[in-house]
Amino acid sequence: MSEFLKDERLLKVHLNVFVMFMGRDGYSDIMSTEEFPRLRETVKLDACPKAYLHLQRTGSRFALDRRKKMEIAEIYHKAGEHAFYGYCKAVGIKPK
């Protein structure tokens, strides 16, 4: 099951959808691409933003309060759902 999570095609689609959703909500492309790896490491499959909320933001150019972090984690999760659907269609799997 988790093998597809390491597929570069899925990661690329997820990043593209995430950047698009972030842009729709007023966040910059730079911020989106900076936050994506942090989210990928902390939010993971369970879509639990707790680790992301407590993540030290050393080296980040963007100050985020708790509300913004929650909003970004939700965008990440929704982008993941869309990316998974698109990935399944592309590789010929019927998404659930």
CORQUIQUI-V7765 format. One record per residue. N is the residue number from 1. RES is the residue in one letter. SS is DSSP state (H for helix, E for strand, L for the rest). PSI is psi in whole degrees, -180 to 180 (999 if undefined). Layout:
n:N res:RES ss:SS psi:PSI
n:N res:RES ss:SS psi:PSI
This chain:
n:1 res:M ss:L psi:-45
n:2 res:S ss:H psi:-6
n:3 res:E ss:H psi:-39
n:4 res:F ss:H psi:-23
n:5 res:L ss:H psi:-20
n:6 res:K ss:H psi:-3
n:7 res:D ss:L psi:125
n:8 res:E ss:H psi:-31
n:9 res:R ss:H psi:-43
n:10 res:L ss:H psi:-44
n:11 res:L ss:H psi:-40
n:12 res:K ss:H psi:-44
n:13 res:V ss:H psi:-43
n:14 res:H ss:H psi:-47
n:15 res:L ss:H psi:-45
n:16 res:N ss:H psi:-44
n:17 res:V ss:H psi:-41
n:18 res:F ss:H psi:-47
n:19 res:V ss:H psi:-41
n:20 res:M ss:H psi:-46
n:21 res:F ss:H psi:-40
n:22 res:M ss:H psi:-43
n:23 res:G ss:H psi:-40
n:24 res:R ss:H psi:-35
n:25 res:D ss:L psi:10
n:26 res:G ss:L psi:9
n:27 res:Y ss:L psi:150
n:28 res:S ss:L psi:158
n:29 res:D ss:H psi:-38
n:30 res:I ss:H psi:-46
n:31 res:M ss:H psi:-41
n:32 res:S ss:H psi:-47
n:33 res:T ss:H psi:-26
n:34 res:E ss:H psi:-37
n:35 res:E ss:H psi:-27
n:36 res:F ss:H psi:-51
n:37 res:P ss:H psi:-36
n:38 res:R ss:H psi:-45
n:39 res:L ss:H psi:-42
n:40 res:R ss:H psi:-37
n:41 res:E ss:H psi:-28
n:42 res:T ss:H psi:-41
n:43 res:V ss:L psi:-47
n:44 res:K ss:L psi:-156
n:45 res:L ss:L psi:-32
n:46 res:D ss:L psi:-4
n:47 res:A ss:L psi:31
n:48 res:C ss:L psi:114
n:49 res:P ss:L psi:3
n:50 res:K ss:H psi:-47
n:51 res:A ss:H psi:-37
n:52 res:Y ss:H psi:-37
n:53 res:L ss:H psi:-34
n:54 res:H ss:H psi:-2
n:55 res:L ss:L psi:131
n:56 res:Q ss:L psi:133
n:57 res:R ss:L psi:41
n:58 res:T ss:L psi:128
n:59 res:G ss:L psi:-2
n:60 res:S ss:L psi:143
n:61 res:R ss:L psi:-3
n:62 res:F ss:L psi:120
n:63 res:A ss:L psi:127
n:64 res:L ss:L psi:132
n:65 res:D ss:L psi:174
n:66 res:R ss:H psi:-42
n:67 res:R ss:H psi:-43
n:68 res:K ss:H psi:-39
n:69 res:K ss:H psi:-42
n:70 res:M ss:H psi:-42
n:71 res:E ss:H psi:-44
n:72 res:I ss:H psi:-40
n:73 res:A ss:H psi:-39
n:74 res:E ss:H psi:-41
n:75 res:I ss:H psi:-42
n:76 res:Y ss:H psi:-45
n:77 res:H ss:H psi:-46
n:78 res:K ss:H psi:-39
n:79 res:A ss:H psi:-37
n:80 res:G ss:H psi:-40
n:81 res:E ss:H psi:-46
n:82 res:H ss:H psi:-42
n:83 res:A ss:H psi:-41
n:84 res:F ss:H psi:-44
n:85 res:Y ss:H psi:-48
n:86 res:G ss:H psi:-40
n:87 res:Y ss:H psi:-46
n:88 res:C ss:H psi:-44
n:89 res:K ss:H psi:-39
n:90 res:A ss:H psi:-36
n:91 res:V ss:H psi:3
n:92 res:G ss:L psi:22
n:93 res:I ss:L psi:139
n:94 res:K ss:L psi:111
n:95 res:P ss:L psi:149
n:96 res:K ss:L psi:999
